[in-house]
Amino acid sequence: MAERAGCEASRHDRLVEALAGELEPVRPLPAPGIRTALWLGAALLAGLLLVAEAGMAGFMLRMHVPDLALAAIGAVLTAITAAYAAFATSVPGRSGRWALLPLPPLALWIGASGLGCLRDWLAPGADIPGAHTVTGCFSFLICVSVPFSALIVVMLRRACPLRPKLTAALGGLAVSAAAAALLMPVHPHDATATDLLMHAAAVAIVIAVNGLAGGRLLAPSSRAACSEAGPV
């Protein structure tokens, strides 16, 4: 009986030693604020390079237009708060109420963008853009959002969000707002209703694609990244 107990104890010790040998150090996740700053820095650098390559830097600066300036400020604040909310909700145990954080700057962004349409309605024909310009802005927003989306999804994959679609959609909002913030200072014309609709369509597409495709990539069933993420 004693020999059997000793054999089982020895087997247990070997199992514990084998499991201990397979353990790896857990990399702690940086705080959401740090991850937000890292993403914004990388996105800003990539965005400026894309702006230069697209030839947008030669457009006349239009930040003297009040509604464009307010819309740009709203877009920047939306990008920051939405990115923070995405990184915050990616941590298990964090409240889903972080999704409400970008709503105030989003309202500023939408409201300021609507002012341009009101001015265009009151003074029609003052600054009518060509079709190629409107579609060019749409293409710019979509193209710039591609690397931004890839970057934020890669950073979010280190965590294990309990609401992957919500987290990914917040990331999409941050991405679209950052792309819009890069476009607005060099926007080639005042805002119009058609232009606003094209911008809104681009933003909606980016958020939807991030929410669906990004949500699948962030789902625990699609990866084994949850075991790599440590506490914040």
SVG drawing of the C-alpha trace seen along z (x, -y; Angstrom):
<svg xmlns="http://www.w3.org/2000/svg" viewBox="-31 -82 42 84">
<polyline fill="none" stroke="black" stroke-width="0.4" points="0.0,0.0 2.8,-2.4 4.7,-1.5 1.5,-2.3 1.1,-5.6 4.8,-6.4 4.4,-5.5 1.4,-7.8 3.2,-10.6 6.2,-10.2 4.0,-10.2 2.2,-13.3 5.6,-15.1 6.7,-14.2 3.4,-15.6 3.8,-18.8 7.4,-19.2 6.4,-18.6 3.6,-21.1 5.9,-23.7 8.4,-23.2 5.8,-24.2 4.9,-27.5 5.9,-30.7 6.1,-34.2 2.8,-36.1 3.2,-39.4 1.1,-42.0 -1.1,-44.2 -0.3,-47.9 -3.0,-50.2 -5.7,-51.3 -4.3,-54.8 -0.9,-53.6 -2.2,-51.4 -4.3,-54.3 -1.3,-56.5 0.7,-53.9 -2.0,-53.3 -2.6,-57.0 1.2,-57.6 1.5,-54.8 -1.7,-55.8 -0.6,-59.4 2.7,-58.5 1.2,-56.1 -1.6,-58.6 0.8,-61.5 2.8,-59.2 -0.4,-58.2 -1.5,-61.9 1.8,-62.8 1.7,-59.8 -1.9,-60.7 -0.9,-64.2 -3.4,-65.6 -0.7,-67.8 -1.0,-70.2 -4.6,-71.1 -5.4,-74.4 -5.7,-74.4 -9.2,-75.1 -9.0,-75.1 -10.2,-78.8 -13.7,-77.5 -15.4,-77.3 -17.5,-74.2 -14.5,-72.3 -12.3,-73.2 -15.0,-72.1 -15.6,-68.9 -11.8,-68.2 -11.7,-68.7 -14.7,-66.4 -13.1,-63.8 -9.8,-63.9 -11.6,-63.6 -13.8,-60.8 -10.7,-58.9 -9.0,-59.2 -12.1,-58.3 -13.2,-55.5 -9.8,-54.0 -9.6,-54.2 -13.1,-52.6 -12.0,-49.8 -8.9,-49.0 -10.8,-49.3 -13.6,-46.9 -11.0,-44.5 -10.0,-43.7 -12.2,-41.0 -14.2,-42.4 -14.4,-46.0 -17.8,-47.5 -19.4,-47.8 -20.4,-51.4 -17.0,-52.5 -18.7,-52.3 -20.6,-55.6 -17.3,-57.5 -17.0,-58.7 -20.6,-59.8 -20.1,-63.5 -17.2,-64.1 -19.1,-62.1 -22.1,-64.5 -19.7,-67.4 -18.3,-65.8 -21.7,-65.1 -23.1,-68.5 -20.2,-70.5 -20.3,-68.6 -24.0,-69.4 -23.3,-73.1 -21.5,-73.0 -24.6,-71.5 -26.7,-74.2 -24.4,-76.9 -24.5,-75.1 -28.3,-75.1 -28.5,-78.8 -25.9,-79.7 -26.3,-77.1 -23.6,-77.0 -21.0,-78.8 -18.5,-76.0 -19.8,-73.0 -17.3,-70.1 -16.9,-67.9 -17.9,-64.2 -14.3,-63.1 -13.5,-65.2 -16.4,-63.7 -15.5,-60.1 -11.8,-61.0 -12.6,-61.9 -14.6,-58.6 -11.7,-56.6 -9.2,-58.4 -11.2,-57.6 -11.5,-53.9 -7.9,-53.5 -6.5,-55.2 -8.8,-53.1 -7.3,-49.8 -3.9,-50.1 -5.4,-51.8 -7.9,-48.9 -5.2,-46.2 -3.1,-48.0 -5.8,-48.3 -7.0,-44.7 -3.5,-43.4 -3.2,-45.4 -6.6,-44.3 -5.9,-40.6 -3.5,-40.6 -6.5,-40.9 -9.6,-38.7 -12.7,-40.8 -15.9,-39.4 -17.8,-41.5 -15.5,-41.2 -18.0,-42.8 -18.5,-45.8 -14.8,-46.2 -14.1,-45.8 -16.8,-48.3 -15.4,-50.9 -12.0,-50.3 -13.7,-50.9 -15.2,-54.2 -11.7,-55.2 -10.2,-54.3 -12.8,-56.2 -12.6,-59.2 -8.8,-59.3 -9.0,-59.0 -11.5,-61.9 -9.3,-64.0 -6.5,-63.6 -8.7,-64.6 -10.4,-67.6 -7.5,-70.0 -6.8,-69.6 -10.4,-69.1 -10.6,-70.6 -14.0,-72.3 -16.6,-73.4 -18.9,-70.6 -22.0,-69.9 -24.9,-67.5 -23.6,-65.1 -20.1,-65.2 -21.5,-64.6 -23.4,-61.5 -20.3,-60.1 -18.3,-60.7 -21.0,-59.1 -21.1,-56.1 -17.4,-55.6 -17.6,-55.8 -20.5,-53.3 -18.6,-50.9 -15.4,-51.1 -17.4,-50.5 -19.4,-47.6 -16.4,-45.8 -14.4,-46.2 -17.4,-45.1 -18.0,-41.9 -14.5,-40.9 -12.6,-42.3 -15.2,-40.8 -14.5,-37.4 -10.7,-37.9 -11.1,-39.0 -13.4,-36.1 -11.7,-33.7 -12.7,-30.7 -10.6,-32.1 -7.3,-32.4 -5.2,-31.4 -4.2,-34.9 -6.1,-34.9 -3.4,-32.8 -0.8,-35.4 -2.5,-38.4 -1.8,-39.3 -3.5,-41.7 -3.5,-45.4"/>
</svg>
